[in-house]
Structure formats: structure tokens, C-alpha cells
Amino acid sequence: MIPVPFDYTRPSTVEDAVAALGSAEDAKLLAGGQSLLPVLRLRLAAPTVLIDLGAVPGLAGVRVDGDALVIGAMTTHAEVAASDLVREHAPLLAAAAATVGDRQVRHRGTLGGSLAHADPAADLPAVAAALDATYVVQGPAGRRSVPAADFAVDLFTTALAPDEILVEVRLPSTAGWAVHYEKFHRTAQSWAIVGVAAAVRRDNGGIGAARVALTNVGPVPHRARDVETALTGSPATPTAIAEACSRAATGTAPVDDLTASAEYRRELARVLTTRAVCRALGV
């Protein structure tokens, strides 16, 4: 199917992009296009203006700022996965980015595009939630910061105002943490039925701290706080980990759909969380 006609603009500054975004009620941003272009072709979206962010300098790249890792919103999944800085300071994000879609998607899709799209089955929003990311957004009034816990508010809905753009993501360093991203899907490159992002810090042979977030068990990423609390201070043994991770489905809100029932997703949450933590720790 062919998209409906639209005006195309390619701004050269973030300010121009913000202005273009506010010029039409139904304007859309083109970051990587891996989610937007299929929607346009199916005519599930019909914007009158398409704003291509590809020529805006400063929206891509990875750097360290004090004790934070800063990643530009237009950085591709492949760049995130290959970055030495990301591998050092946010190894969980690097590991998860390497599993997104296929090679073509990873070289075109962007971190910011995925996070702003807020698909509950996407991998990276849960990773950002687990890592306590901060989203830096820019609008007509300037920049503001949004904690990951407040960014995704509902299905395909974020805290971004209609005239705001996600410009960068800031992550506290988790250098030295043991990490793993585990997901279950029906076929290669398909959306995760359930995914688990786990980061664990060892302490004297046990678990000193843990961060766990789940993909596709509700309309927004689910931070498994009960699991984190149970893991912290426990021995790094399969039995203790399984007991702590039995709480993984607590507070989730999965749905029944063509790929899985809600109860099946709850069981997957428990199984995959145990597997993710065990694989992170190598036990």
C-alpha cells in the first residue's frame, strides 16, 4: 500500500525540528523509520508533515559526562551494540541492542526512535527502565529531564509533549555489573513475547544489588522491584535466585493475544527472570 501524501522537511538544528513539529497537529518525526514506515504504508498513520532528523548534528553519538553515559537519540542500535563506551558503562544496553530485530533494522533503527515509540514489546525501553535512565527532551521552552519511570505512561504513549523531541539518554554507569537480556519469541527477529533485562552486582560472593525490568507484560516496561529486593543480599545460588525470581509476575498486567495468554506470559516472566539472573551471574 502507498502512504497518503505528506510534506517532507529535513531540519538542520534541533530548534528547527521543534518548530516544524509544532507547525502541524499531525506532524511525525522520522528517526530510524523502522516502526513509522510500516505504519505509513498501512495507512495507520497519515501525517501531513514528516520531519527527518537525519541531518541534525549532535543527535547521534556516545560520550561520558562525569559518572553518566550519554547516548544521542539518533544513535543506531548497531552503534550502541558496538560502542566500547556502552559496553563498559552500560553492558546490559549493549547486549540488548545486539538482539533487536535483524541486521538491517539494527543499522537503521535508532535508540531514541525505539524509546519514543513506546511499543510494549520493544526491547530497549525495559533496559532503560532497569538502568534508571534519564530522558532529555527539548521543546519550545528548552530542555527538561524525565526519569525512565515516568517516561512511558501507556501503550505507545510517553511523557513527550506534542512539540517535544527526545534528544539524548543519560545512564548511570553500571561498569562491572553482571548483565543479561533474555527474551522469548516465536520466530527469529519477531517481537518478544516476554523479555527480561537483568543487571546484578556481586558483593562478597553474594548479590549486592539487582536491577530487573520486563518487556511485554503490560502497557509499559515493568520494573520488578519485588525481585530486586529479594535478590539483594541473597547468595548467588540457583536456588536462592529461583526463589527471588518467583515474584517476577507480581504487579504485571499482561494481556491475552494471538501469541500468548496472559497466564502464559506470567509464567514466562518467572522462568525468564530466573534464567536471565542465573546467566548474568554464570550459575
Secondary structure, DSSP 8 states (H G I E B T S, - for coil): ------EEE--SSHHHHHHHHTTSTT-EEESS-TTHHHHHHTTS---SEEEEGGG-TTSS-EEEETTEEEEETT-BHHHHHH-HHHHHH-HHHHHHHTTSS-HHHHHH-BHHHHHHHT-TT-SHHHHHHHTT-EEEEEETTEEEEEEHHHHEEETTEES--TT-EEEEEEEE--TT-EEEEEEE-SSTTS--SEEEEEEEEEETTEEEEEEEEEESSSSS-EE-HHHHHHHTTSBSSHHHHHHHHTTTTTT------SS--HHHHHHHHHHHHHHHHHHHHT-
